[in-house]
Amino acid sequence: MTLEQLIDEIHSYYQFDIRTKSRKREIVYAKKVFCKLGYEIGYTYDRVAAMLSANHDLALYHANSINDVEDRDKKIFDKIVDDFDLLIPKFDVQKKRRIIKGIKENLEKQKIERSKDLIAEINQIVINWDRDVIQEFIDTRLKVFNKGVSNRIKPKENTYVPGATILRKAKNTFLS
Protein backbone atom coordinates (compact mmCIF):
# COMPACT_ATOMS: atom_id res chain seq x y z
CA MET A 1 0.00 0.00 0.00
CA THR A 2 1.37 3.40 -0.95
CA LEU A 3 0.91 6.59 1.01
CA GLU A 4 -1.21 8.01 -1.82
CA GLN A 5 -3.58 5.04 -1.54
CA LEU A 6 -3.68 5.54 2.20
CA ILE A 7 -4.57 9.22 1.85
CA ASP A 8 -7.32 8.31 -0.65
CA GLU A 9 -8.70 5.70 1.75
CA ILE A 10 -8.69 8.13 4.67
CA HIS A 11 -10.32 10.75 2.45
CA SER A 12 -13.12 8.30 1.62
CA TYR A 13 -13.84 7.78 5.33
CA TYR A 14 -13.54 11.38 6.49
CA GLN A 15 -14.81 13.20 3.38
CA PHE A 16 -12.12 15.91 3.56
CA ASP A 17 -8.49 16.26 2.54
CA ILE A 18 -6.11 15.76 5.46
CA ARG A 19 -3.41 17.75 3.66
CA THR A 20 -5.15 21.02 4.51
CA LYS A 21 -3.51 23.17 7.17
CA SER A 22 -5.99 23.29 10.01
CA ARG A 23 -6.22 22.81 13.75
CA LYS A 24 -9.76 21.49 13.67
CA ARG A 25 -10.02 18.43 15.84
CA GLU A 26 -11.46 16.18 13.16
CA ILE A 27 -8.65 17.05 10.73
CA VAL A 28 -5.94 16.62 13.37
CA TYR A 29 -7.36 13.24 14.41
CA ALA A 30 -7.45 12.13 10.77
CA LYS A 31 -3.80 13.14 10.46
CA LYS A 32 -2.99 11.08 13.56
CA VAL A 33 -4.63 8.04 11.95
CA PHE A 34 -2.71 8.64 8.71
CA CYS A 35 0.66 9.10 10.43
CA LYS A 36 0.28 6.01 12.59
CA LEU A 37 -0.82 3.83 9.66
CA GLY A 38 1.87 5.24 7.38
CA TYR A 39 4.61 4.51 9.89
CA GLU A 40 3.26 1.07 10.79
CA ILE A 41 3.17 -0.08 7.15
CA GLY A 42 6.86 0.73 6.77
CA TYR A 43 7.31 4.35 5.72
CA THR A 44 9.61 6.72 7.57
CA TYR A 45 8.33 9.72 9.46
CA ASP A 46 9.99 11.94 6.85
CA ARG A 47 8.03 10.32 4.00
CA VAL A 48 4.77 10.39 5.94
CA ALA A 49 5.25 14.03 6.91
CA ALA A 50 6.20 14.97 3.34
CA MET A 51 2.74 13.83 2.22
CA LEU A 52 1.28 16.36 4.68
CA SER A 53 3.81 19.07 3.71
CA ALA A 54 5.24 19.01 7.22
CA ASN A 55 8.36 18.01 9.13
CA HIS A 56 9.07 14.56 10.49
CA ASP A 57 8.46 15.71 14.08
CA LEU A 58 4.80 16.35 13.30
CA ALA A 59 4.38 12.81 11.98
CA LEU A 60 6.22 11.42 15.00
CA TYR A 61 4.00 13.41 17.38
CA HIS A 62 0.79 12.33 15.62
CA ALA A 63 1.82 8.68 15.51
CA ASN A 64 2.75 8.64 19.20
CA SER A 65 -0.41 10.45 20.33
CA ILE A 66 -2.85 8.20 18.44
CA ASN A 67 -4.44 7.05 21.71
CA ASP A 68 -5.86 10.56 22.22
CA VAL A 69 -8.28 10.27 19.31
CA GLU A 70 -11.97 9.52 19.69
CA ASP A 71 -13.47 6.05 19.34
CA ARG A 72 -14.84 6.96 15.90
CA ASP A 73 -11.30 7.55 14.62
CA LYS A 74 -10.05 4.35 16.22
CA LYS A 75 -12.81 2.44 14.40
CA ILE A 76 -11.71 3.99 11.11
CA PHE A 77 -8.13 2.93 11.89
CA ASP A 78 -9.36 -0.63 12.52
CA LYS A 79 -11.45 -0.65 9.32
CA ILE A 80 -8.46 0.35 7.20
CA VAL A 81 -6.34 -2.33 8.87
CA ASP A 82 -9.07 -4.90 8.11
CA ASP A 83 -9.73 -3.70 4.54
CA PHE A 84 -6.08 -4.01 3.51
CA ASP A 85 -5.21 -7.02 5.71
CA LEU A 86 -2.42 -5.08 7.39
CA LEU A 87 -0.45 -6.83 10.09
CA ILE A 88 -0.87 -3.98 12.55
CA PRO A 89 -2.38 -4.23 16.03
CA LYS A 90 -5.89 -2.81 16.08
CA PHE A 91 -7.59 -0.76 18.77
CA ASP A 92 -10.67 -3.02 18.87
CA VAL A 93 -12.76 -0.49 20.79
CA GLN A 94 -15.72 -2.84 21.26
CA LYS A 95 -13.53 -5.55 22.78
CA LYS A 96 -12.06 -3.06 25.27
CA ARG A 97 -15.56 -1.92 26.26
CA ARG A 98 -16.58 -5.54 26.88
CA ILE A 99 -13.48 -6.10 29.01
CA ILE A 100 -14.19 -2.98 31.08
CA LYS A 101 -17.82 -4.04 31.52
CA GLY A 102 -16.69 -7.50 32.66
CA ILE A 103 -14.28 -5.96 35.18
CA LYS A 104 -17.04 -3.76 36.60
CA GLU A 105 -19.41 -6.73 36.94
CA ASN A 106 -16.68 -8.77 38.63
CA LEU A 107 -16.04 -5.96 41.13
CA GLU A 108 -19.75 -5.80 41.94
CA LYS A 109 -19.83 -9.56 42.58
CA GLN A 110 -16.80 -9.25 44.86
CA LYS A 111 -18.52 -6.46 46.83
CA ILE A 112 -21.60 -8.64 47.31
CA GLU A 113 -19.47 -11.60 48.44
CA ARG A 114 -17.59 -9.44 50.95
CA SER A 115 -20.89 -8.09 52.29
CA LYS A 116 -22.21 -11.63 52.73
CA ASP A 117 -19.08 -12.58 54.67
CA LEU A 118 -19.44 -9.57 56.98
CA ILE A 119 -23.13 -10.28 57.63
CA ALA A 120 -22.32 -13.90 58.43
CA GLU A 121 -19.66 -12.72 60.90
CA ILE A 122 -22.15 -10.37 62.56
CA ASN A 123 -24.71 -13.18 62.79
CA GLN A 124 -22.15 -15.45 64.50
CA ILE A 125 -21.62 -12.82 67.19
CA VAL A 126 -25.27 -11.81 67.69
CA ILE A 127 -26.63 -15.37 67.77
CA ASN A 128 -25.11 -15.89 71.24
CA TRP A 129 -26.85 -12.83 72.74
CA ASP A 130 -30.16 -12.95 74.53
CA ARG A 131 -33.19 -10.86 73.51
CA ASP A 132 -32.54 -8.00 75.98
CA VAL A 133 -28.92 -7.54 74.87
CA ILE A 134 -29.96 -7.47 71.21
CA GLN A 135 -32.67 -4.88 71.94
CA GLU A 136 -30.19 -2.75 73.89
CA PHE A 137 -27.69 -2.99 71.01
CA ILE A 138 -30.37 -1.92 68.53
CA ASP A 139 -31.50 1.04 70.64
CA THR A 140 -28.11 2.35 71.78
CA ARG A 141 -25.80 1.52 68.91
CA LEU A 142 -27.51 0.39 65.72
CA LYS A 143 -30.18 3.11 65.42
CA VAL A 144 -27.64 5.84 66.21
CA PHE A 145 -25.14 4.43 63.71
CA ASN A 146 -27.83 4.06 61.02
CA LYS A 147 -28.88 7.70 61.49
CA GLY A 148 -25.24 8.78 61.08
CA VAL A 149 -24.89 6.71 57.92
CA SER A 150 -27.99 8.27 56.37
CA ASN A 151 -26.65 11.78 57.08
CA ARG A 152 -23.28 11.21 55.42
CA ILE A 153 -22.43 13.32 52.41
CA LYS A 154 -21.78 11.08 49.46
CA PRO A 155 -18.84 12.08 47.23
CA LYS A 156 -19.74 12.95 43.67
CA GLU A 157 -18.79 10.43 41.03
CA ASN A 158 -16.63 11.66 38.19
CA THR A 159 -18.36 11.24 34.87
CA TYR A 160 -16.76 11.14 31.47
CA VAL A 161 -17.49 14.19 29.34
CA PRO A 162 -16.64 13.92 25.65
CA GLY A 163 -14.64 16.75 24.10
CA ALA A 164 -16.61 19.86 23.36
CA THR A 165 -17.08 21.17 19.84
CA ILE A 166 -16.41 24.86 19.39
CA LEU A 167 -18.65 26.29 16.71
CA ARG A 168 -17.24 29.81 16.67
CA LYS A 169 -14.12 31.61 17.84
CA ALA A 170 -14.22 32.84 21.41
CA LYS A 171 -13.08 36.40 22.07
CA ASN A 172 -10.09 36.74 24.33
CA THR A 173 -10.82 39.65 26.65
CA PHE A 174 -7.17 40.09 27.49
CA LEU A 175 -6.18 40.73 23.88
CA SER A 176 -9.02 43.12 23.00
N, C-alpha and C positions, 0 to 999 in steps of 0.2 A: 504494500500500500504506500502510495506517495503522499507527500504532505498536501499536494493540490487536491488529491482525492479526499483526504481527511477534511480539508477546509470545505469542500463541496458537501460532504456528508454532514458536517456540523451546521453548515448553512441550511441544509434541508430540514434539520430538526428545529433550529432556532428562528429561521425566516429572516435573518439579517446577516450582514457581512461582518465577521469578527475583526477584519482588518481596519475598521474605522477607529479613529482615535476618540475614545470616550471613556468616561468614568462611571457610566451607568452600570448598575449592579449586574443586570442580565448580560451585558456585553463582557464585563470583566469575568463573570463566572464561565461564560462560553470560552473565553481565552484560556482560563485555567484548565478546562476540559481538553482543549486543543493542545496546550503545552504538555500536559501530562501524557496524553495519548501519543503525541509526536515523539516525546523522549522515550516512552516505553516501547515503541515499535522500532527503535534503533537510531533515531536521528539525534544529532548533537543539539545542545541548547542554542548554539549559534545558528544552525540551519532552521530550527523551529522559530527562533526570534526573527530571523530574516524574513520569514513569511509574513510576520506581523509588522515589519519595518521597525524593529526595536532591537535593543541590545540583548545579549545572552542572559544578563542578570534578571531581566523581566521574565524570560521564559523559565529560569531557575526558580524565581519567586513563585510564579503561578503554579508550576509543577509541584513544588513543596507545600503549597497552601491549598491543595485541592480538597482537603477535608473540610474547609470552611464553606464550601458551596452548599446550596440547598439540595434537598432530596430529589427534586425534579432534575437537576443537573447531573446528579449521581446516576439516576435512572438512564439518562441519555448516554452517559459514559458507558454504562453496562450494555445498553442496546448496541452501541457501536462495536464494543468488544464482541458481542454475540454475532452481529451481522457479518463481521469479517473474520470470525473464528480466530481472534487474536489470543495469544497465550499470555494474557495480562490478568492479574488478580482483579476481580470485580468488587464493587462496593456491596452489592446484594442487600439493598436497603430493607426489603421485606423480611429477609432472613434475620437481620439484626433486630428488627422490631419484634419478631417472634421470640428471639432469645431473651430480649429485655422483658417481654410479657411473661415468659416462663420463669424468669428470675423473680419477678414481683410476686407471682402466684406461689412460688416456693417459699418466699419470705413470709407470706401470709400464713401458709400452712405451719411454718415453724413457730410463728407467734401463737397460733392456736394451740399447738402442742405444748409450748412452754406454759401457757395459761392453764391448760388441763393439769399439768404437773404441779403447779402452784396450788390449784384448788384441791387436788388430792392431798397435798401436804397439809393444807389448812384443815381439811376434813379429818385427817389422822390425829391432829391435835385436839380439835373440838369434840370429837366423838367420846373422849374420856371425861368430859365435863358434865356436871349435872345441869338440870334445867335452870336453876337460879343463877349459876355462874354464867351460863350462856346469855340469859336475859340481862344480867349486869353488863356483860361485855358488849351486847348490842346497844344498850342505853348509854353507857359511858364512853365507849371507844368507837364502835362501828358507825353510829349515827353521826357523831361529831366528825369523824374522818370522811364519811360520805358527803357531808355538807361542804367540807373543805375542798374535796375533789371537784364538786360541781361548781365551785366558785373560782377555780383556777382559770387563768387566762391561757388560752391555747395559742401556741405560736402559729403564725401564718405560714402556709406552705408556699414555696416558690413554684411558680408556674412558668412554663416555657412560653415565650412570646416571640413569634416569628418576626424577622426583620421588617421594619416599616418601609413603605414605599413613599418617597417624596415626590409629589406631583409638580411642585413649583419650587423655585429658589427661595430660600428664607433670607430675609434681610438681616445683615449683621449690624446691630445698633452701634457697635464700637467703631465701625469703619465709616459710618454715614457722616 
